[in-house]
């Protein structure tokens, strides 16, 4: 090996750099462990401790030192599936942005295009592109985007804006830029918010130009609080309100009108009471207004007063909203009241007639106008802070700019004169509606008070300081992982890695003896390099990432196996040890096979990285890095040890007594068996296709959208029982045993399309209310939903995927699989210079993919572990494609070598001989992978068991197809003329 000294130098340097990079991870882990011990299980205390030492020196190397914040930036970060926390993808509403840019245009073509874009948006298509397509189709050139009533309005005129002479193409460029600016603004607002949230190392990033923003909050525990903080647009508004005596007659009239459509009895007694306040009194024996005869008023559970029209149950708000939006009801509003805007207050707790706590929400009527704009907006707020009011209750203090101060003085003066109230409304929720008792308020300072706790005032002040989002931010995908589940994942991943490493190392020693030891040393160096690179690039380690590392152990010895098997052949041919090593490490020896096999593997890994997201991208990252480090250590590090052995004149045979005669005289007629293997594979493919057409697949929420909850109970529970209970409230639900018999995976599509966090909170509460009967009385809603250290019961993991995101994921999956097959086909055709090689390889891969899909289609209903088709499954399929190609290329490379050499025999005999001479390599490479995957299947944890099973089946089938499908297809597609020419060359004496 030339330049041996230079390689040693770089290897030592790389090892030292890796150790240096990894040292930060060890220091950070030690500090976090100290913080956890100090906090004694209190997560807030733990975060405060870490914040307090952020700028303190915690790592001293003698020549330099680092603060905890600096150490944290350089460590290997754990993904949410290992760390626990909250991961959401927010979709900034481009529809709202377009409405704002058009000044809420009433143009029918514009508004129809907005609606059509929402309905017809395709997978991976941005909303903006869908809008452009819809506008072109609807306008047909009759209406221009530069119309004064669309985008050539006053707010968009000027330099860099829109004027009415522009073409649609020119306007599209301006609007696209404005939308990008709005998304960038939203990104900045969200960054300010999460910086104040109180978690260590939050992550926020834009996802291309889709208008989507990924936010990760590792260690976050309060699910509802985090979602509320992220999705709140912070649209602060100040409205004047109607009082109950002003709007009460309308509610009475609305109630009477609703009786005609909502009450189905043949005779209805009239309501003779002439005031809403009288109806609100709790008179159980009233003979004038029986319960059930008043569609609207019967839903009032508490008396109002002042600006509060009444208190309602949260579950009735949707029905009441429907009543108040009906055209036949709104027509009952007289005069300026026809512009009234009905909104709800902040949820609260009241006592019912039995002094029992019940949820309630207040109804307000705001004084609207023709343009539906508030008396004053929150854009004038310059600062906000959490404080306490005069009674000692938590409140939020706000400071306004000069313009706002003047408007606020006028508004409070009018309220003082008219003895009215001012509603402080944030995101269409009334936080308080105080009156003004001491005259106009000057100076621009005000206070929001109400039924707050300290955390709520901190979050409210935070969002007001950070500013409002330019448009609604809907949570289209989310995942919540409890810290205890993350620790289980770490334990499972570590155990599987250690056992896999031990077994692979043991097999290499048993099969290759001293050379196996050298391969194991190279494997250890490989792992050091791999983790060092992960640390240096700031990669996030996920559970699939750990799976990628474990798989790297299998691939790390793959190149060694190919080299060692070639060396054994050269030794049997009579060459000296030094000559055998030199040949095996040459391009004519093992390097061409290793190159082709790993290039195809890298190509499929690259496709996975490009189309994957989250944990799958982490899996692809570790897989790609592992392939590169494995090649380096197998080719160079192991070679250094072997050359050292030769220099010491030590014997090196690459065999042991156990493996000495294995596969040496292996003679099997693989091509002779192709008739039966074709029949077998055809039957399997036909059954698989029929099953896919009739039985389908268990598509996970990644592909169809929905909500998934991993819920752990105290005792074993029947999945069918829970399914029946939840179907009653959700309409449809699935419940499956997930791992142990006291743990279920619950899936539902209930309100998954509904934007906003209210639907998420409703689902959580319904889930708790219907499952709490299966838990002891001490499990509260907060303990059931939110994460905390040591959590063993309730929701351990939850995820939500909106239908639009699911369509994107499904589209990406199709392109990933087809793209990987196409890229590999082209590479093999270039490398082997005959399309028949590519066809044989693709036929084998297609066979493997259909086989795996068929197994999943046939078995998902009764297997004791999850077999969902999701992103993890697609990652497994792409990995199978890579490994199937790997095995096939090893055989094809030997076929190419023998056809180019002097091997005697017919075409079929040469191909058979090629396969037989590579059996040792094929079996060993596949065996190490199967062993590693079996270990991960048993010890890796329930969450990746289906993912590992797909790879396990794929590797086994891939080994079969490389021998019995790929090569026979190659032989059958070679033309008769080519075969005759080959045989003429190889049969000549």
KEPA-838568 format. One record per residue (C-alpha): residue in one letter; x, y, z. Coordinates in steps of 0.05 Angstrom, whole numbers, padded with zeros to 5 digits, always signed. Layout:
# residues N
AXYZ;...
***
This chain:
# residues 989
X+00000+00000+00000;X+00030+00066-00023;X+00030+00128+00022;X+00021+00084+00083;X+00052+00137+00128;X+00005+00191+00102;X-00056+00147+00114;X-00032+00131+00185;X-00023+00205+00198;X-00093+00223+00174;X-00124+00164+00211;X-00092+00186+00277;X-00110+00258+00264;X-00182+00239+00248;X-00186+00196+00311;X-00161+00253+00355;X-00210+00302+00323;X-00267+00252+00334;X-00248+00243+00407;X-00245+00319+00414;X-00315+00328+00383;X-00345+00272+00425;X-00316+00301+00490;X-00368+00357+00486;X-00424+00305+00486;X-00397+00271+00548;X-00388+00338+00585;X-00459+00361+00565;X-00488+00295+00589;X-00453+00302+00656;X-00479+00373+00666;X-00550+00353+00647;X-00546+00294+00695;X-00524+00341+00751;X-00582+00388+00733;X-00632+00330+00736;X-00605+00309+00805;X-00609+00381+00830;X-00680+00390+00805;X-00705+00327+00837;X-00755+00313+00782;X-00780+00384+00774;X-00772+00401+00700;X-00779+00476+00709;X-00725+00476+00762;X-00680+00434+00716;X-00688+00484+00658;X-00674+00543+00704;X-00611+00509+00730;X-00586+00498+00659;X-00603+00569+00640;X-00567+00596+00701;X-00502+00561+00683;X-00507+00575+00608;X-00449+00625+00609;X-00407+00589+00662;X-00343+00552+00643;X-00356+00477+00648;X-00302+00447+00604;X-00228+00465+00610;X-00177+00435+00561;X-00118+00473+00590;X-00106+00515+00529;X-00179+00536+00522;X-00245+00529+00558;X-00319+00528+00541;X-00384+00551+00572;X-00444+00504+00578;X-00479+00539+00520;X-00417+00528+00477;X-00412+00455+00498;X-00486+00445+00483;X-00477+00473+00413;X-00422+00422+00398;X-00453+00359+00427;X-00491+00304+00390;X-00563+00326+00398;X-00615+00273+00412;X-00679+00272+00371;X-00747+00277+00404;X-00757+00202+00400;X-00697+00196+00448;X-00700+00262+00486;X-00775+00270+00492;X-00809+00335+00474;X-00854+00366+00422;X-00845+00370+00347;X-00893+00409+00303;X-00897+00431+00231;X-00934+00496+00224;X-00967+00515+00158;X-00968+00590+00150;X-01034+00605+00116;X-01014+00632+00047;X-01089+00640+00035;X-01092+00691+00091;X-01030+00726+00065;X-01061+00732-00004;X-01125+00760+00026;X-01085+00811+00064;X-01045+00831+00003;X-01110+00841-00036;X-01140+00883+00020;X-01193+00829+00029;X-01215+00834-00044;X-01288+00819-00060;X-01270+00800-00132;X-01309+00735-00146;X-01255+00705-00191;X-01202+00718-00138;X-01243+00688-00082;X-01264+00628-00124;X-01191+00616-00140;X-01173+00617-00066;X-01228+00565-00053;X-01207+00522-00112;X-01134+00524-00091;X-01154+00498-00022;X-01196+00442-00052;X-01150+00421-00109;X-01080+00429-00080;X-01039+00368-00101;X-00985+00331-00063;X-00920+00371-00060;X-00954+00430-00094;X-00950+00496-00056;X-01015+00533-00042;X-00988+00593-00081;X-00977+00551-00144;X-01046+00519-00135;X-01076+00590-00130;X-01040+00612-00194;X-01066+00550-00231;X-01137+00562-00205;X-01135+00637-00223;X-01111+00623-00293;X-01167+00571-00302;X-01221+00616-00273;X-01202+00682-00304;X-01186+00656-00374;X-01153+00722-00387;X-01215+00764-00370;X-01189+00786-00302;X-01118+00807-00287;X-01080+00798-00222;X-01061+00871-00230;X-01134+00893-00227;X-01144+00951-00178;X-01193+00909-00138;X-01142+00852-00129;X-01068+00866-00123;X-01060+00935-00155;X-01087+00967-00092;X-01059+01025-00053;X-01020+00983-00003;X-00982+00946-00058;X-00966+01006-00102;X-00898+01039-00105;X-00828+01013-00118;X-00826+00937-00119;X-00902+00934-00117;X-00958+00922-00166;X-00987+00971-00217;X-01047+00958-00262;X-01004+00955-00325;X-00967+00892-00303;X-00978+00825-00335;X-01000+00765-00293;X-00929+00736-00298;X-00899+00801-00270;X-00950+00804-00213;X-00936+00731-00195;X-00863+00748-00183;X-00882+00806-00137;X-00934+00765-00099;X-00886+00706-00092;X-00835+00753-00062;X-00886+00784-00014;X-00909+00715+00009;X-00836+00695+00021;X-00827+00758+00062;X-00889+00742+00103;X-00864+00671+00117;X-00796+00699+00136;X-00832+00748+00183;X-00870+00690+00214;X-00805+00652+00222;X-00775+00710+00260;X-00836+00718+00305;X-00836+00643+00321;X-00762+00644+00336;X-00772+00701+00386;X-00828+00662+00419;X-00792+00596+00427;X-00729+00631+00452;X-00771+00652+00512;X-00807+00586+00521;X-00757+00556+00569;X-00727+00494+00536;X-00655+00479+00521;X-00633+00478+00448;X-00699+00490+00412;X-00696+00482+00337;X-00735+00521+00284;X-00725+00516+00209;X-00763+00532+00145;X-00780+00473+00101;X-00763+00496+00031;X-00812+00546+00001;X-00874+00508+00022;X-00894+00559+00076;X-00881+00506+00128;X-00839+00516+00190;X-00812+00460+00233;X-00807+00473+00308;X-00775+00424+00356;X-00778+00435+00431;X-00736+00380+00464;X-00755+00368+00536;X-00821+00408+00531;X-00873+00376+00575;X-00937+00418+00571;X-00969+00398+00505;X-01028+00446+00503;X-00986+00505+00526;X-00933+00494+00473;X-00983+00486+00416;X-01021+00548+00439;X-00957+00589+00441;X-00936+00567+00371;X-01002+00573+00334;X-01027+00637+00366;X-01027+00692+00313;X-01025+00744+00368;X-01077+00786+00332;X-01092+00834+00389;X-01154+00877+00380;X-01195+00925+00422;X-01270+00925+00411;X-01328+00962+00442;X-01381+00914+00468;X-01457+00910+00472;X-01487+00900+00541;X-01535+00844+00557;X-01595+00892+00560;X-01577+00917+00490;X-01572+00849+00456;X-01619+00808+00501;X-01681+00821+00458;X-01644+00793+00398;X-01627+00729+00436;X-01699+00721+00457;X-01723+00731+00385;X-01669+00683+00359;X-01692+00631+00409;X-01765+00637+00385;X-01744+00632+00312;X-01701+00571+00325;X-01760+00534+00356;X-01790+00529+00287;X-01732+00489+00260;X-01699+00458+00321;X-01759+00435+00365;X-01795+00375+00336;X-01855+00372+00384;X-01923+00387+00355;X-01941+00438+00409;X-01892+00489+00438;X-01909+00532+00497;X-01890+00605+00487;X-01837+00639+00528;X-01874+00694+00565;X-01817+00723+00605;X-01796+00789+00577;X-01724+00792+00598;X-01663+00749+00586;X-01640+00760+00658;X-01703+00727+00684;X-01692+00667+00640;X-01622+00660+00667;X-01645+00650+00738;X-01643+00578+00762;X-01717+00563+00771;X-01723+00488+00766;X-01799+00486+00772;X-01814+00540+00721;X-01879+00526+00685;X-01869+00579+00632;X-01806+00554+00599;X-01793+00480+00602;X-01723+00452+00592;X-01714+00428+00521;X-01762+00476+00489;X-01712+00533+00481;X-01657+00514+00430;X-01612+00573+00447;X-01629+00594+00517;X-01630+00523+00545;X-01556+00519+00530;X-01540+00576+00579;X-01510+00546+00642;X-01494+00611+00679;X-01522+00681+00683;X-01487+00738+00648;X-01484+00811+00664;X-01454+00874+00634;X-01419+00854+00569;X-01427+00779+00584;X-01490+00752+00549;X-01487+00686+00585;X-01443+00626+00603;X-01444+00563+00559;X-01413+00495+00561;X-01352+00490+00514;X-01383+00430+00480;X-01442+00473+00458;X-01402+00530+00428;X-01401+00500+00358;X-01477+00493+00358;X-01488+00563+00384;X-01440+00591+00332;X-01481+00556+00279;X-01545+00587+00305;X-01516+00658+00308;X-01487+00653+00237;X-01552+00632+00204;X-01579+00684+00156;X-01651+00676+00182;X-01625+00690+00253;X-01578+00748+00237;X-01635+00784+00201;X-01666+00793+00269;X-01611+00842+00288;X-01634+00914+00278;X-01596+00976+00259;X-01521+00976+00272;X-01529+00911+00311;X-01531+00875+00244;X-01454+00882+00244;X-01448+00851+00313;X-01392+00800+00321;X-01405+00744+00371;X-01342+00716+00403;X-01325+00673+00463;X-01284+00688+00525;X-01228+00649+00557;X-01249+00581+00585;X-01264+00583+00659;X-01289+00539+00716;X-01356+00553+00751;X-01399+00516+00802;X-01463+00482+00781;X-01525+00476+00825;X-01492+00419+00864;X-01428+00460+00876;X-01391+00416+00827;X-01337+00446+00782;X-01356+00450+00709;X-01324+00481+00648;X-01356+00545+00621;X-01343+00599+00570;X-01372+00669+00565;X-01408+00697+00503;X-01396+00769+00481;X-01425+00813+00426;X-01375+00862+00397;X-01395+00926+00363;X-01375+00910+00292;X-01380+00952+00229;X-01388+00945+00154;X-01313+00931+00145;X-01309+00884+00206;X-01249+00922+00234;X-01238+00935+00309;X-01237+01002+00343;X-01163+00993+00353;X-01112+00939+00334;X-01053+00911+00373;X-01001+00934+00323;X-00990+00995+00367;X-00961+00952+00424;X-00887+00966+00434;X-00875+00926+00497;X-00910+00877+00544;X-00892+00844+00609;X-00925+00797+00659;X-00944+00831+00724;X-00997+00831+00779;X-01058+00875+00783;X-01082+00915+00843;X-01114+00853+00874;X-01050+00812+00868;X-01075+00770+00810;X-01031+00755+00749;X-01039+00805+00692;X-01004+00832+00630;X-00980+00904+00625;X-00976+00935+00555;X-00943+00998+00529;X-00967+01031+00465;X-00933+01078+00415;X-00954+01151+00407;X-01008+01136+00355;X-01035+01080+00398;X-01035+01122+00461;X-01077+01175+00427;X-01127+01124+00400;X-01130+01089+00468;X-01146+01155+00502;X-01203+01168+00453;X-01230+01097+00460;X-01228+01096+00537;X-01259+01166+00539;X-01317+01143+00496;X-01326+01081+00540;X-01325+01124+00603;X-01378+01171+00575;X-01423+01116+00549;X-01412+01071+00610;X-01393+01015+00562;X-01339+00962+00562;X-01277+00950+00520;X-01263+00878+00501;X-01189+00859+00496;X-01190+00805+00443;X-01130+00760+00424;X-01140+00713+00366;X-01216+00721+00370;X-01217+00703+00445;X-01240+00755+00495;X-01189+00756+00552;X-01224+00812+00591;X-01276+00865+00579;X-01266+00919+00631;X-01306+00983+00639;X-01274+01051+00648;X-01291+01083+00714;X-01240+01140+00721;X-01242+01177+00655;X-01199+01172+00592;X-01133+01135+00600;X-01073+01173+00574;X-01000+01154+00565;X-01012+01090+00525;X-01002+01042+00583;X-01056+00990+00597;X-01066+00924+00630;X-01100+00858+00612;X-01128+00822+00673;X-01173+00763+00680;X-01173+00690+00702;X-01099+00679+00689;X-01045+00639+00722;X-00972+00661+00722;X-00952+00615+00663;X-01008+00643+00620;X-00988+00716+00632;X-00916+00699+00616;X-00937+00666+00550;X-00985+00723+00533;X-00932+00776+00546;X-00883+00734+00505;X-00927+00731+00442;X-00944+00805+00448;X-00871+00824+00452;X-00852+00778+00395;X-00907+00808+00352;X-00964+00780+00312;X-00958+00728+00258;X-00974+00755+00189;X-01024+00699+00179;X-01053+00639+00216;X-01004+00584+00233;X-01040+00517+00232;X-01007+00455+00262;X-01010+00406+00204;X-00964+00354+00235;X-00943+00343+00306;X-00909+00292+00350;X-00905+00289+00425;X-00857+00240+00459;X-00852+00231+00534;X-00782+00231+00565;X-00793+00162+00596;X-00809+00133+00528;X-00747+00167+00501;X-00705+00134+00555;X-00735+00067+00537;X-00716+00079+00464;X-00644+00096+00485;X-00640+00033+00527;X-00668-00010+00471;X-00623+00021+00419;X-00561+00015+00462;X-00576-00058+00479;X-00587-00077+00407;X-00524-00041+00385;X-00480-00075+00437;X-00508-00144+00424;X-00503-00134+00348;X-00431-00110+00355;X-00413-00169+00399;X-00444-00221+00352;X-00415-00191+00288;X-00346-00187+00320;X-00352-00258+00346;X-00371-00285+00277;X-00313-00250+00243;X-00264-00281+00292;X-00295-00351+00285;X-00297-00348+00209;X-00233-00310+00191;X-00189-00319+00253;X-00134-00267+00260;X-00159-00229+00200;X-00226-00224+00234;X-00192-00190+00293;X-00164-00138+00246;X-00233-00127+00216;X-00261-00118+00286;X-00208-00066+00303;X-00226-00030+00238;X-00299-00034+00260;X-00283-00001+00327;X-00245+00055+00291;X-00304+00062+00243;X-00353+00074+00301;X-00306+00126+00330;X-00302+00162+00263;X-00378+00156+00253;X-00396+00187+00320;X-00341+00240+00312;X-00371+00262+00245;X-00441+00263+00274;X-00417+00308+00330;X-00377+00354+00284;X-00435+00367+00236;X-00486+00378+00292;X-00528+00318+00270;X-00589+00298+00310;X-00588+00226+00334;X-00656+00191+00328;X-00679+00120+00342;X-00678+00103+00267;X-00609+00137+00268;X-00587+00086+00320;X-00615+00032+00273;X-00572+00062+00218;X-00511+00057+00263;X-00526-00016+00280;X-00535-00031+00206;X-00468+00003+00194;X-00436-00052+00235;X-00462-00101+00184;X-00437-00061+00125;X-00372-00044+00159;X-00349-00116+00154;X-00380-00125+00085;X-00319-00096+00048;X-00272-00137+00093;X-00310-00200+00075;X-00305-00186+00000;X-00230-00172+00007;X-00217-00232+00051;X-00254-00279+00005;X-00214-00254-00054;X-00149-00263-00015;X-00169-00335+00001;X-00180-00349-00073;X-00113-00320-00091;X-00079-00362-00037;X-00113-00424-00064;X-00087-00406-00133;X-00016-00412-00106;X+00002-00339-00094;X+00043-00316-00034;X+00008-00280+00023;X+00036-00213+00002;X+00016-00224-00071;X-00054-00247-00050;X-00064-00185-00007;X-00039-00139-00062;X-00086-00170-00113;X-00147-00172-00068;X-00139-00097-00053;X-00132-00080-00127;X-00186-00059-00176;X-00179-00126-00211;X-00190-00159-00144;X-00243-00135-00096;X-00244-00060-00107;X-00290-00061-00169;X-00342-00102-00131;X-00337-00058-00069;X-00342+00005-00110;X-00404-00016-00150;X-00438-00044-00089;X-00427+00017-00046;X-00443+00068-00100;X-00511+00036-00111;X-00520+00037-00035;X-00500+00110-00030;X-00547+00129-00086;X-00608+00098-00051;X-00585+00130+00015;X-00581+00198-00019;X-00652+00190-00046;X-00675+00173+00024;X-00640+00234+00052;X-00671+00280-00001;X-00742+00255+00005;X-00742+00236+00079;X-00758+00281+00138;X-00746+00281+00213;X-00723+00214+00240;X-00718+00184+00170;X-00669+00238+00149;X-00630+00220+00212;X-00629+00147+00190;X-00605+00166+00121;X-00551+00212+00151;X-00521+00157+00195;X-00527+00106+00138;X-00490+00151+00088;X-00436+00171+00137;X-00429+00098+00158;X-00419+00075+00087;X-00362+00125+00076;X-00327+00111+00143;X-00336+00036+00133;X-00302+00039+00066;X-00244+00079+00094;X-00232+00034+00154;X-00242-00031+00116;X-00196-00012+00059;X-00143+00027+00096;X-00145+00014+00171;X-00152-00062+00165;X-00098-00061+00111;X-00050-00027+00159;X-00059-00084+00209;X-00051-00137+00155;X+00012-00105+00127;X+00040-00101+00198;X+00025-00175+00205;X+00062-00191+00140;X+00122-00148+00160;X+00128-00189+00224;X+00129-00253+00181;X+00068-00279+00217;X+00021-00329+00185;X-00046-00303+00160;X-00093-00352+00126;X-00162-00318+00130;X-00193-00383+00155;X-00202-00423+00218;X-00212-00497+00230;X-00287-00482+00231;X-00289-00446+00164;X-00230-00478+00127;X-00271-00521+00079;X-00336-00482+00077;X-00361-00465+00007;X-00294-00488-00024;X-00325-00539-00070;X-00394-00511-00076;X-00426-00533-00142;X-00500-00519-00150;X-00536-00511-00216;X-00570-00444-00202;X-00591-00434-00274;X-00618-00504-00277;X-00665-00487-00220;X-00691-00423-00253;X-00754-00457-00279;X-00776-00473-00208;X-00753-00406-00179;X-00790-00369-00235;X-00853-00408-00218;X-00845-00397-00143;X-00831-00322-00151;X-00888-00314-00201;X-00937-00346-00153;X-00912-00301-00096;X-00918-00239-00140;X-00988-00258-00163;X-01011-00272-00092;X-00980-00207-00069;X-01013-00166-00124;X-01081-00198-00110;X-01073-00185-00035;X-01053-00113-00048;X-01115-00104-00092;X-01164-00137-00044;X-01134-00134+00026;X-01095-00070+00016;X-01043-00045+00065;X-01046-00017+00135;X-01031+00055+00114;X-01007+00095+00174;X-01026+00167+00188;X-00964+00189+00150;X-01000+00169+00086;X-01074+00181+00101;X-01073+00234+00156;X-01099+00225+00226;X-01081+00225+00299;X-01043+00170+00335;X-01035+00160+00409;X-00992+00109+00445;X-01028+00098+00511;X-01004+00055+00568;X-01052+00028+00620;X-01043+00001+00690;X-01069-00068+00672;X-01078-00109+00608;X-01136-00083+00567;X-01177-00108+00509;X-01165-00068+00445;X-01235-00082+00419;X-01266-00054+00483;X-01228+00012+00476;X-01243+00015+00402;X-01318+00009+00415;X-01315+00062+00469;X-01278+00112+00427;X-01318+00099+00363;X-01379+00126+00399;X-01346+00194+00409;X-01298+00199+00350;X-01343+00166+00297;X-01286+00120+00277;X-01225+00096+00315;X-01174+00039+00314;X-01141+00008+00374;X-01086-00044+00371;X-01041-00076+00422;X-00973-00043+00417;X-00918-00084+00449;X-00943-00106+00517;X-01016-00123+00530;X-01026-00061+00573;X-01007-00013+00517;X-01049+00007+00457;X-01038+00047+00394;X-01101+00087+00382;X-01115+00120+00315;X-01171+00167+00294;X-01185+00218+00239;X-01231+00258+00284;X-01225+00333+00265;X-01156+00323+00235;X-01175+00372+00180;X-01198+00425+00229;X-01145+00480+00238;X-01126+00510+00304;X-01109+00479+00371;X-01180+00477+00398;X-01192+00413+00359;X-01128+00382+00388;X-01149+00400+00459;X-01219+00373+00447;X-01191+00306+00423;X-01145+00301+00483;X-01202+00315+00531;X-01249+00267+00497;X-01195+00213+00499;X-01183+00226+00573;X-01257+00228+00591;X-01270+00161+00556;X-01208+00125+00580;X-01202+00150+00652;X-01248+00094+00675;X-01191+00046+00660;X-01143+00083+00706;X-01142+00095+00780;X-01175+00159+00806;X-01109+00195+00816;X-01094+00204+00741;X-01114+00275+00724;X-01121+00304+00654;X-01053+00339+00660;X-01019+00275+00680;X-01054+00236+00625;X-01036+00285+00569;X-00972+00321+00589;X-00902+00292+00593;X-00860+00288+00656;X-00799+00250+00679;X-00815+00179+00700;X-00883+00178+00666;X-00909+00107+00659;X-00984+00115+00646;X-01027+00155+00598;X-01005+00183+00531;X-00932+00167+00522;X-00930+00189+00449;X-00978+00227+00404;X-00975+00248+00332;X-01018+00285+00283;X-01011+00288+00207;X-01058+00333+00168;X-01086+00307+00102;X-01045+00357+00060;X-00980+00336+00094;X-00999+00263+00086;X-01008+00273+00011;X-00939+00306+00007;X-00908+00247+00045;X-00942+00196+00000;X-00919+00233-00063;X-00848+00236-00036;X-00850+00162-00021;X-00870+00143-00092;X-00816+00187-00122;X-00764+00162-00073;X-00775+00088-00092;X-00781+00101-00167;X-00724+00150-00166;X-00678+00101-00130;X-00693+00046-00179;X-00683+00091-00239;X-00616+00119-00213;X-00589+00050-00198;X-00612+00024-00266;X-00574+00080-00301;X-00511+00071-00259;X-00507-00004-00271;X-00519+00005-00345;X-00460+00054-00348;X-00416+00012-00303;X-00429-00056-00336;X-00440-00027-00406;X-00498-00074-00420;X-00571-00060-00405;X-00583-00133-00389;X-00545-00125-00323;X-00589-00066-00304;X-00652-00103-00323;X-00632-00164-00282;X-00618-00121-00221;X-00683-00081-00228;X-00723-00145-00238;X-00694-00171-00173;X-00708-00106-00136;X-00779-00101-00162;X-00789-00174-00141;X-00763-00157-00071;X-00807-00095-00063;X-00870-00132-00085;X-00852-00191-00040;X-00844-00146+00021;X-00909-00108+00005;X-00944-00174-00004;X-00920-00200+00064;X-00945-00135+00097;X-01012-00139+00060;X-01023-00211+00079;X-01000-00208+00151;X-01015-00139+00180;X-01083-00160+00209;X-01056-00214+00255;X-00983-00200+00268;X-00967-00183+00341;X-00930-00120+00322;X-00947-00059+00279;X-00940-00066+00204;X-00961+00003+00182;X-00940+00033+00116;X-00908+00098+00136;X-00843+00138+00127;X-00805+00086+00166;X-00829+00031+00119;X-00808+00071+00058;X-00739+00079+00090;X-00737+00003+00099;X-00756-00008+00026;X-00701+00039+00002;X-00652+00004+00047;X-00674-00063+00019;X-00663-00036-00052;X-00592-00016-00032;X-00575-00084-00001;X-00608-00124-00057;X-00566-00085-00106;X-00505-00098-00063;X-00513-00174-00067;X-00531-00172-00140;X-00471-00130-00159;X-00423-00178-00124;X-00449-00235-00168;X-00452-00193-00231;X-00381-00168-00219;X-00356-00240-00217;X-00396-00257-00280;X-00364-00197-00316;X-00295-00218-00291;X-00302-00290-00314;X-00331-00270-00382;X-00272-00223-00392;X-00222-00276-00369;X-00201-00345-00390;X-00252-00387-00353;X-00272-00448-00395;X-00343-00471-00407;X-00410-00454-00439;X-00444-00388-00422;X-00489-00421-00371;X-00431-00459-00340;X-00390-00394-00332;X-00449-00358-00300;X-00461-00417-00253;X-00388-00419-00234;X-00390-00344-00220;X-00448-00352-00172;X-00416-00412-00137;X-00350-00378-00126;X-00384-00318-00093;X-00428-00359-00046;X-00381-00349+00013;X-00384-00274+00004;X-00459-00274-00008;X-00475-00317+00052;X-00428-00280+00099;X-00451-00210+00080;X-00524-00230+00084;X-00514-00269+00148;X-00482-00212+00185;X-00539-00165+00163;X-00592-00216+00183;X-00561-00227+00251;X-00557-00152+00264;X-00629-00142+00242;X-00654-00200+00284;X-00620-00169+00345;X-00654-00102+00330;X-00721-00136+00318;X-00717-00170+00386;X-00685-00115+00428;X-00695-00051+00388;X-00763-00033+00416;X-00835-00035+00391;X-00833+00032+00355;X-00784+00007+00301;X-00802-00067+00300;X-00844-00062+00237;X-00789-00020+00204;X-00737-00073+00221;X-00782-00131+00200;X-00789-00100+00130;X-00713-00097+00124;X-00705-00167+00152;X-00753-00197+00101;X-00722-00154+00047;X-00650-00177+00061;X-00670-00250+00060;X-00711-00242-00003;X-00657-00198-00034;X-00605-00253-00023;X-00651-00303-00057;X-00668-00256-00116;X-00595-00239-00129;X-00581-00313-00139;X-00646-00339-00170;X-00677-00278-00205;X-00625-00226-00224;X-00575-00274-00255;X-00626-00317-00293;X-00658-00253-00322;X-00589-00230-00343;X-00576-00297-00378;X-00645-00300-00411;X-00640-00230-00440;X-00570-00237-00470;X-00580-00247-00544;X-00563-00314-00577;X-00510-00280-00619;X-00475-00253-00557;X-00478-00321-00524;X-00448-00355-00585;X-00392-00304-00588;X-00377-00313-00513;X-00377-00388-00518;X-00332-00386-00579;X-00281-00347-00538;X-00286-00391-00476;X-00290-00460-00509;X-00228-00451-00551;X-00171-00495-00529;
***
